[in-house]
Amino acid sequence: MMRVLALEGEPSGMRGGQEHSLLDVCAGLASAGHAVTLAYLTDGDLLSRYTAAGVRLARVRGYAIDRRRPLRSAWAAAVSLVRALRSRPDIIYINQYHDALFAATVARLLRVPLVCHLRLFPPSEFCGQWRVGLRGVSSFIAVSEATRRAYVERGFDPRAIDVVLNGIDVERFHALPDRETIRASLGLSLDTYTVLFVGRIDRAKNLEGLLRAFSAVRTTAPEARLLVVGRPLVHSDPAEGERYLSTLKELAASLGITDAVRWLGPRADVVELYNAADACVLPSIEPETFGRTLAEAMACGTPAVGTSLGGVPEVLVGEAARFVVPPGDDEALAGRLGELAGWRRRDPELGARLREIVVRHFDSRRMVREVAAVLERTAAGGAVRRGPRRFVASAPRPSVAGGALNG
């Protein structure tokens, strides 16, 4: 049995996929008999699920030094450090590199190893706190081969990075029998072609391109509807996010599709929404480390369309590979979405085949077993530090501009 201390900021299902993935890992480790403690900063809606899974909770006050409030943040981090030391873990596990300095400090004081899950691509530059913290990491876990390559290019030791593809709870994400009722609750008839986006509302997701592509789809499927689930999240301030959302609504109006697009905001009933949809889409113009929503949709029997960046091609494998489109290509995106209109009539077994891909490759139980194996191997090896000695500057990332459709 391992005593695992996991770190999280806000355990909220409204923030994104990595919070759900950490819950799956911690719950799976606890189910396997390991003693798991979750240290977190801010209350979130996933806390009850952690408790139900047998994970001990410990709220702390801070993980890093804030330049704007150095004394206050240093005191909060010191108090948090004392609380973390009380758990006496055998190993420390962090869900993002941002928490590496705090975690590495605890690991050094307790002389235990530290494992960092790489769920985001590396930043353009690692700040001083991150550099110091990452040098204290014993092992890294990347959520895709694309993620691993990105960190190796930045100077990380490839031998220190294991690839564990993300997983989802295939017992939670599955086809539901009452699809007609779900669609009726959304004001959708069974024959209304419905496209779904689930994710953060920001420019990296290329919702502008999605709106243009969807407008083109409606030339052949005039009754089609687009459901947008999520909220502005990664912005310098909430007002900027709301302004961006307003520009999207203005674009929808200029395209004449205002009545066909529903902005649903953050929702907890995503399983029902995946079931209601006929297609799910992730039109990103910046690389995704994995593309969790694509796997969730396919597990529910709904085809998913994504762009050929980052880890998305590692999710859309086998038959699903035909739903990969070039980033920023509105015409290609419209073409794939248009092809999926009426698939339930033409190929009613497609949903079951796509689910089988997810069950075979992306079951969260497989992910938990592989993460546990990395933790156990690292714990057995002791507090060896294998973090990067040097950090290679990133090359400028080429921008991918969304191209407007002619006409």
C-alpha positions as CSV (number, residue, x, y, z in Angstrom):
1,M,0.0,0.0,0.0
2,M,1.2,3.5,-0.9
3,R,0.4,6.7,0.9
4,V,-0.1,9.2,-1.9
5,L,-0.4,13.0,-1.5
6,A,-2.1,14.5,-4.6
7,L,-2.2,18.2,-5.2
8,E,-5.0,20.1,-6.9
9,G,-6.1,23.8,-7.2
10,E,-9.9,23.7,-7.6
11,P,-11.6,20.2,-7.8
12,S,-14.3,21.4,-10.2
13,G,-15.9,19.6,-13.1
14,M,-16.6,23.0,-14.7
15,R,-12.9,23.8,-15.3
16,G,-11.9,21.1,-17.8
17,G,-10.8,17.5,-18.4
18,Q,-7.7,17.4,-16.2
19,E,-9.7,17.8,-13.0
20,H,-11.9,14.9,-14.0
21,S,-8.8,12.8,-14.8
22,L,-7.2,13.5,-11.4
23,L,-10.5,12.4,-9.8
24,D,-10.4,9.2,-11.8
25,V,-6.8,8.5,-10.8
26,C,-7.3,9.2,-7.1
27,A,-10.5,7.2,-6.9
28,G,-8.9,4.3,-8.7
29,L,-5.9,4.3,-6.4
30,A,-8.1,4.4,-3.3
31,S,-10.2,1.6,-4.7
32,A,-7.0,-0.5,-5.1
33,G,-6.2,-0.1,-1.4
34,H,-3.8,2.9,-1.4
35,A,-4.2,5.7,1.1
36,V,-4.8,8.9,-0.9
37,T,-4.9,12.4,0.4
38,L,-6.0,15.3,-1.8
39,A,-4.6,18.7,-0.9
40,Y,-6.6,21.4,-2.6
41,L,-6.9,25.2,-2.6
42,T,-10.6,26.0,-3.4
43,D,-13.8,24.1,-2.9
44,G,-15.3,22.6,-6.1
45,D,-18.2,20.4,-7.1
46,L,-16.0,17.2,-7.3
47,L,-15.2,17.1,-3.6
48,S,-18.2,15.0,-2.8
49,R,-17.1,12.4,-5.3
50,Y,-13.6,12.3,-3.8
51,T,-15.1,11.7,-0.4
52,A,-17.4,9.0,-1.8
53,A,-14.3,7.3,-3.3
54,G,-12.5,7.1,0.0
55,V,-10.0,9.9,-0.6
56,R,-9.0,12.0,2.4
57,L,-9.4,15.8,1.8
58,A,-7.1,18.5,3.2
59,R,-7.7,22.1,2.2
60,V,-4.5,24.2,2.1
61,R,-3.9,27.9,1.5
62,G,-1.4,28.3,-1.3
63,Y,1.2,26.5,-3.4
64,A,3.3,29.4,-4.9
65,I,4.7,32.8,-4.2
66,D,2.7,35.6,-5.9
67,R,4.9,38.5,-6.9
68,R,1.9,40.9,-6.4
69,R,1.5,39.7,-2.7
70,P,4.8,38.1,-1.8
71,L,4.6,38.1,2.0
72,R,0.9,37.0,2.1
73,S,1.4,34.2,-0.5
74,A,4.6,33.1,1.2
75,W,2.8,32.8,4.5
76,A,0.0,30.8,2.9
77,A,2.5,28.5,1.3
78,A,4.3,28.0,4.6
79,V,1.1,27.1,6.4
80,S,0.1,24.7,3.6
81,L,3.6,23.1,3.7
82,V,3.1,22.3,7.4
83,R,-0.3,20.7,6.7
84,A,1.1,18.7,3.8
85,L,4.0,17.4,5.9
86,R,1.5,15.9,8.4
87,S,0.2,13.4,5.9
88,R,3.6,11.6,5.8
89,P,3.2,10.4,2.2
90,D,5.4,7.8,0.5
91,I,5.1,9.7,-2.8
92,I,3.7,13.0,-4.0
93,Y,1.7,13.3,-7.2
94,I,0.9,16.6,-8.9
95,N,-1.6,17.2,-11.7
96,Q,0.2,20.1,-13.4
97,Y,3.7,21.6,-13.5
98,H,2.5,24.9,-11.9
99,D,2.6,23.2,-8.4
100,A,6.1,21.7,-8.8
101,L,8.0,24.1,-6.5
102,F,5.7,23.5,-3.5
103,A,5.5,19.8,-4.2
104,A,9.3,19.5,-4.6
105,T,9.9,21.3,-1.3
106,V,7.6,18.8,0.5
107,A,9.3,15.9,-1.3
108,R,12.8,17.1,-0.3
109,L,11.8,17.6,3.3
110,L,10.2,14.2,3.6
111,R,12.8,12.5,1.3
112,V,10.1,11.0,-0.9
113,P,9.8,11.0,-4.7
114,L,7.6,13.4,-6.7
115,V,5.6,12.5,-9.9
116,C,4.3,15.2,-12.2
117,H,1.5,14.5,-14.6
118,L,2.0,16.5,-17.8
119,R,-1.5,17.4,-18.9
120,L,-0.7,20.7,-20.6
121,F,1.8,21.5,-23.3
122,P,4.9,23.3,-22.0
123,P,4.7,27.1,-21.8
124,S,6.7,29.4,-24.1
125,E,9.0,30.0,-21.1
126,F,9.3,28.3,-17.7
127,C,9.4,30.8,-14.9
128,G,11.9,30.6,-12.1
129,Q,9.6,28.8,-9.6
130,W,8.6,26.2,-12.2
131,R,12.3,25.6,-13.2
132,V,13.3,25.0,-9.6
133,G,10.3,22.8,-8.9
134,L,10.6,20.7,-12.0
135,R,14.2,19.9,-11.3
136,G,13.0,18.1,-8.2
137,V,10.6,15.8,-10.1
138,S,11.5,12.1,-10.0
139,S,9.2,10.9,-12.9
140,F,6.8,12.5,-15.4
141,I,3.6,11.1,-16.9
142,A,2.5,12.5,-20.3
143,V,-1.1,12.1,-21.5
144,S,-0.1,11.5,-25.1
145,E,2.9,10.8,-27.2
146,A,2.5,14.3,-28.7
147,T,2.8,15.8,-25.1
148,R,5.9,13.7,-24.4
149,R,7.6,14.9,-27.6
150,A,6.9,18.5,-26.7
151,Y,8.6,18.2,-23.4
152,V,11.6,16.3,-24.8
153,E,12.1,19.1,-27.3
154,R,12.3,21.5,-24.3
155,G,15.1,19.6,-22.7
156,F,13.3,17.0,-20.5
157,D,14.9,13.5,-20.3
158,P,12.8,11.1,-22.4
159,R,13.7,8.3,-20.0
160,A,11.9,10.2,-17.2
161,I,8.6,10.5,-19.1
162,D,6.1,7.7,-19.3
163,V,3.1,8.0,-21.7
164,V,-0.2,7.0,-20.2
165,L,-3.1,7.9,-22.5
166,N,-5.9,9.5,-20.7
167,G,-8.9,7.4,-19.8
168,I,-12.6,8.0,-19.2
169,D,-15.2,6.2,-17.1
170,V,-16.8,4.1,-19.8
171,E,-19.5,3.0,-17.3
172,R,-20.6,6.6,-16.8
173,F,-20.2,7.6,-20.5
174,H,-22.5,5.3,-22.5
175,A,-25.5,5.4,-24.7
176,L,-28.8,6.1,-22.8
177,P,-32.1,4.5,-23.7
178,D,-34.2,7.7,-23.4
179,R,-32.5,9.7,-26.1
180,E,-35.9,11.0,-27.4
181,T,-36.8,12.3,-24.0
182,I,-33.5,14.0,-23.6
183,R,-33.8,15.7,-26.9
184,A,-37.3,16.8,-26.2
185,S,-36.1,18.5,-23.0
186,L,-33.8,20.5,-25.1
187,G,-36.5,21.4,-27.6
188,L,-35.1,19.1,-30.3
189,S,-37.0,16.7,-32.4
190,L,-35.5,13.3,-33.3
191,D,-34.8,14.3,-36.9
192,T,-33.1,17.6,-36.1
193,Y,-29.4,17.3,-36.9
194,T,-27.6,18.5,-33.7
195,V,-23.9,19.3,-33.4
196,L,-22.3,19.7,-29.9
197,F,-19.2,21.6,-28.6
198,V,-18.1,21.0,-25.0
199,G,-15.1,22.9,-23.7
200,R,-13.7,26.3,-22.8
201,I,-14.9,29.3,-24.8
202,D,-11.6,30.8,-25.9
203,R,-9.8,31.6,-29.2
204,A,-7.7,28.5,-29.1
205,K,-10.9,26.4,-29.6
206,N,-11.7,28.3,-32.8
207,L,-15.4,28.7,-32.2
208,E,-15.3,31.3,-35.0
209,G,-14.4,28.6,-37.5
210,L,-17.0,26.3,-36.0
211,L,-19.7,29.0,-36.5
212,R,-18.7,29.5,-40.1
213,A,-18.6,25.8,-40.8
214,F,-21.9,25.2,-39.1
215,S,-23.4,28.0,-41.2
216,A,-22.3,26.1,-44.3
217,V,-23.7,22.9,-43.0
218,R,-27.1,24.6,-42.8
219,T,-27.2,25.1,-46.5
220,T,-27.9,21.3,-46.9
221,A,-29.4,20.7,-43.4
222,P,-31.4,23.9,-42.7
223,E,-32.9,22.6,-39.5
224,A,-29.5,21.8,-37.9
225,R,-28.8,23.1,-34.4
226,L,-25.5,23.8,-32.6
227,L,-25.2,23.4,-28.9
228,V,-22.3,25.2,-27.2
229,V,-21.5,24.0,-23.7
230,G,-18.9,25.8,-21.6
231,R,-17.8,29.2,-20.4
232,P,-15.0,31.7,-21.0
233,L,-12.2,30.6,-18.7
234,V,-8.7,31.3,-19.9
235,H,-8.7,35.1,-20.1
236,S,-6.8,37.9,-18.3
237,D,-10.1,38.9,-16.6
238,P,-13.8,37.8,-16.7
239,A,-14.8,40.9,-18.6
240,E,-12.4,39.9,-21.5
241,G,-14.0,36.5,-21.6
242,E,-17.5,37.9,-21.8
243,R,-16.4,40.3,-24.5
244,Y,-15.1,37.4,-26.5
245,L,-18.4,35.5,-26.0
246,S,-20.2,38.6,-27.3
247,T,-18.1,38.7,-30.4
248,L,-19.1,35.1,-31.1
249,K,-22.7,35.9,-30.7
250,E,-22.3,38.8,-33.1
251,L,-20.6,36.5,-35.6
252,A,-23.5,34.1,-35.3
253,A,-25.9,37.0,-36.0
254,S,-24.0,38.1,-39.0
255,L,-24.1,34.6,-40.4
256,G,-27.9,34.4,-39.9
257,I,-27.7,31.5,-37.5
258,T,-28.6,33.1,-34.2
259,D,-31.7,31.0,-33.7
260,A,-29.8,27.8,-34.6
261,V,-27.1,28.2,-31.9
262,R,-27.8,27.7,-28.3
263,W,-25.2,28.9,-25.7
264,L,-25.9,26.6,-22.8
265,G,-23.1,27.7,-20.5
266,P,-21.4,25.1,-18.2
267,R,-23.5,22.0,-17.6
268,A,-23.1,19.0,-15.4
269,D,-25.4,16.8,-17.6
270,V,-22.8,16.2,-20.3
271,V,-23.6,12.5,-20.6
272,E,-27.1,13.4,-21.6
273,L,-25.9,16.1,-24.0
274,Y,-23.5,13.7,-25.7
275,N,-26.4,11.3,-26.2
276,A,-28.7,14.1,-27.5
277,A,-26.1,15.1,-30.1
278,D,-25.6,13.6,-33.5
279,A,-22.0,14.8,-33.7
280,C,-19.4,16.3,-31.3
281,V,-16.7,18.7,-32.4
282,L,-13.4,20.0,-31.1
283,P,-12.2,22.6,-33.7
284,S,-9.0,23.7,-32.0
285,I,-6.4,25.7,-33.8
286,E,-3.9,25.2,-31.0
287,P,-2.7,21.7,-30.0
288,E,-4.7,19.7,-27.5
289,T,-2.7,17.3,-25.3
290,F,-5.4,14.7,-25.7
291,G,-9.0,15.7,-26.5
292,R,-11.0,14.2,-23.7
293,T,-14.4,15.4,-25.0
294,L,-13.9,13.4,-28.2
295,A,-13.4,10.2,-26.3
296,E,-16.4,10.9,-24.0
297,A,-18.6,11.5,-27.0
298,M,-17.6,8.3,-28.8
299,A,-18.1,6.4,-25.6
300,C,-21.7,7.6,-25.7
301,G,-22.0,6.4,-29.3
302,T,-21.7,9.9,-30.9
303,P,-19.2,10.5,-33.7
304,A,-16.5,13.2,-32.9
305,V,-14.7,15.5,-35.2
306,G,-11.3,17.0,-34.2
307,T,-8.3,18.8,-35.8
308,S,-5.0,17.2,-36.6
309,L,-3.0,18.9,-33.8
310,G,-1.3,17.5,-30.7
311,G,-2.8,14.4,-29.2
312,V,-6.2,14.5,-31.0
313,P,-5.0,12.0,-33.7
314,E,-4.1,9.6,-30.9
315,V,-7.8,9.7,-29.8
316,L,-9.4,9.5,-33.2
317,V,-7.9,6.2,-34.2
318,G,-9.1,3.3,-36.3
319,E,-12.4,4.1,-38.0
320,A,-12.6,7.4,-36.2
321,A,-9.4,8.7,-38.0
322,R,-11.6,9.8,-40.9
323,F,-13.1,12.5,-38.6
324,V,-9.7,14.3,-38.3
325,V,-9.6,17.6,-40.2
326,P,-6.8,20.2,-40.8
327,P,-6.8,23.0,-38.2
328,G,-8.4,26.2,-39.3
329,D,-9.9,24.7,-42.4
330,D,-13.6,25.8,-42.2
331,E,-14.5,24.0,-45.5
332,A,-13.0,20.7,-44.4
333,L,-14.8,21.0,-41.0
334,A,-18.1,21.8,-42.7
335,G,-17.6,18.8,-45.0
336,R,-17.1,16.4,-42.1
337,L,-20.0,17.7,-40.1
338,G,-22.2,17.7,-43.2
339,E,-21.3,14.1,-43.9
340,L,-22.4,13.1,-40.5
341,A,-26.0,14.4,-41.0
342,G,-28.2,11.4,-41.2
343,W,-25.6,8.8,-40.1
344,R,-28.0,7.2,-37.7
345,R,-30.2,6.2,-40.7
346,R,-27.4,5.2,-43.1
347,D,-25.0,3.4,-40.7
348,P,-26.9,2.7,-37.4
349,E,-24.0,0.6,-36.0
350,L,-21.4,3.4,-36.3
351,G,-22.0,4.6,-32.7
352,A,-21.4,1.1,-31.2
353,R,-18.2,0.8,-33.3
354,L,-16.9,4.1,-32.0
355,R,-17.7,3.2,-28.4
356,E,-15.7,0.0,-28.9
357,I,-12.6,2.1,-29.8
358,V,-12.9,4.0,-26.5
359,V,-13.5,0.8,-24.4
360,R,-10.5,-0.8,-26.0
361,H,-8.0,2.1,-25.7
362,F,-9.3,4.7,-23.3
363,D,-11.0,3.0,-20.3
364,S,-10.1,4.8,-17.1
365,R,-9.3,1.6,-15.4
366,R,-6.5,1.0,-17.8
367,M,-5.2,4.5,-17.1
368,V,-5.3,4.0,-13.3
369,R,-3.4,0.8,-13.5
370,E,-0.7,2.4,-15.6
371,V,-0.4,5.5,-13.4
372,A,-0.3,3.3,-10.3
373,A,2.5,1.3,-11.9
374,V,4.5,4.5,-12.5
375,L,3.9,5.6,-8.9
376,E,4.9,2.2,-7.5
377,R,8.0,2.0,-9.6
378,T,9.0,5.5,-8.7
379,A,8.3,5.0,-5.0
380,A,10.4,1.9,-5.0
381,G,13.3,3.8,-6.5
382,G,13.4,6.4,-3.8
383,A,13.7,10.2,-4.0
384,V,15.9,10.3,-7.2
385,R,15.5,13.6,-9.0
386,R,15.2,13.3,-12.8
387,G,13.8,16.7,-13.7
388,P,15.5,18.7,-16.5
389,R,18.9,20.2,-15.9
390,R,18.3,22.6,-18.8
391,F,15.3,24.2,-20.3
392,V,15.3,24.7,-24.1
393,A,13.6,27.9,-25.3
394,S,10.5,27.2,-27.4
395,A,10.3,28.0,-31.1
396,P,7.6,30.5,-32.0
397,R,4.4,28.5,-32.7
398,P,3.0,29.1,-36.1
399,S,-0.5,30.6,-35.9
400,V,-3.4,28.8,-37.7
401,A,-5.9,31.2,-39.0
402,G,-9.4,30.1,-39.6
403,G,-10.3,30.6,-43.2
404,A,-13.8,31.9,-44.0
405,L,-15.8,29.9,-46.5
406,N,-16.6,31.5,-49.8
407,G,-20.2,32.5,-50.2
